[in-house]
């Protein structure tokens, strides 16, 4: 099965079609080693696109796609007009006024074989006005950020101390 390799390609589909790409990803960013975890591979790999993976790994999307295409012998290694998001996501003004009611360690949950999305959804659903849930992770949790935004949550994140801190609040700030 061949898969088109572009920004919207799902990581799981890519690895299923081209298992040899796993090594290329691991070389590009240590954060991709988490894909060896079966839970991460089934959950994150299913929803994360290459564009999101590039953000998580802090690598150039253009370079990532070019290297992946070259590794599987696909022509057209260049990707035009690809932008990377900045270090932060979302406005942070609302966070200064918020009260943290729970902190979640994504890495610890994933090591136990549990994806943090269920805990984040539950915690955000129980938030009162002016309250937030904080997710700490060694990677930018892009698929979770997008999922929660689509669900109407207020989300902001920033790189901090070699990892990421992501704030989730109820919408309507």
N, C-alpha and C positions, 0 to 999 in steps of 0.2 A: 504494500500500500504506500503510495507516494502522498506526501503532504506538502502543500505550498508553504514556503518559509518566509514569513513576513511579520510585521509588528503584532498582528492579531492572532497569530498561530498560538494555540494552546500548548503549553509545555508538555503536558501529558501525551497529547496526540503526537507531538514531535518525537518524544522519547520512545513511544510505541512503534512509530514508523522507522525511526533511525536510532536504535539503542546506542550506537557508537558516539552519539552526540553528548551523552552523559559526561564522558571524559573531557570533551571540549568545554562544556559548561563549568566543570570543576576546576579546570585550569584558569578560567577567566575570573572566577570570584569564589572565595572560600564559602560564602553564604550558600552557594549552590550545592554544597556537600549535604545539606539538609534533604535534598531530593533522594538520598539513599534511604531515608526513613520511609517505610512503607505507608505510614499514615499521611505524611506530608505529600508523598508522591500521589496518593489517591485523592487527597482533598485539594491541596494547593495546585498540584499538577493538572488537575481537571479544570480549574477555573482560571489559573494565571496565564496570561499571554506573555509572549516574548518581551513586549514593551514593559509590562509590569515586572517581569523577571530582571530586566536590565536596571530598572529603578531599585529593586531590592538589592541587587548585587553591586550597584554603583558603577556600572560599566556603560560604555557607549552602546546604544541600541544598534547603530550603524555597524560598529565593529563586531558586535555579537552576531548579528544576522550574516554579515560577510564571512565570519569564521565558520559558522554553522553550515552555510551553503557550500563553502569551499571543502569542508570536511566530508560532505556527502556527495560531492561532485556535481552540484547544481550550478548552472551558469547564472550570471547576473549577481555577483556577490555584493555589488553596491546597492545601497538603499538610499533613495533621494528624500530630502526634506524630512528627516527624522529629528525630533527634538527630545531632549531629556528634560524632565521636570526639575525644578529647583530643589534645594535641600529641604525646604519646608512644604507642607501641603496645608492649605486652608488658612483662614484668618485666625490669629491667636488672641485678639483682644478679649474675647469672651472667657478665655481660660483664666485670666487674671482675677476675674470676679467669681470663679467657680470654686466649689468645695469638692475635693477628691473623696469619694466614698468607698472606692475599692481600687486596688492595684492588682493587675494580672500579669504573671510572668509567662509569656508565650513560649519561650524556649523550654522551660521546665514542663509545661503542659505537653508540648510536642514530644519531648523525651519520654513522657509517660504514655505516649500513643494517643493523646487526646488533642483534637484541634480546638483552639481557643474561641472559635466563632460562636459556639453555643453559649459559652459563659459570657461573652461580650454582649450577645443579643439579650440574654436574660437580665444581665446587670443594667444595660441601657434601658430596657423596658421598665425597670423598677426605679429609675432615677426620678427624683423630684426636681423642682425648679432650682436652677443654679448648681446642680450637682453633676459631677463627671466621673467616668471610669477611666483609669489610666492603664494602657497596655505597654509593657516594656518588652523589647525584643532585640535580638542581635541583627535583625534585618528590617527593612521597611516593609510592613505588612500590606502591600498594595491591594491584593485581592480582597482582604478584609475591609480595608478603607473604602473601596468602591462598593462593596456589598452593603456596608452600613450607611453610606451616603444614599444609595438607592432606596434604602429602608427609611430615609428621612432623618437620620441622625446627623448631628453636627460633629464634624471630625477635624482635628488638627494634629499635625505631627512634626517632629523635628529630630534631627540627629543630635545625640547627646552622649558623651562619654564612651564613644566607640560603639554605640547601639542606637536604638530608636525609641522615642517616647511618643505614644499616640494617645490623644485625648478623645473620648467619645462622650457627647452630651445629647440631650434630647433636642430635636429640631426646634426652630422658632426662637433662637437666641436673639 
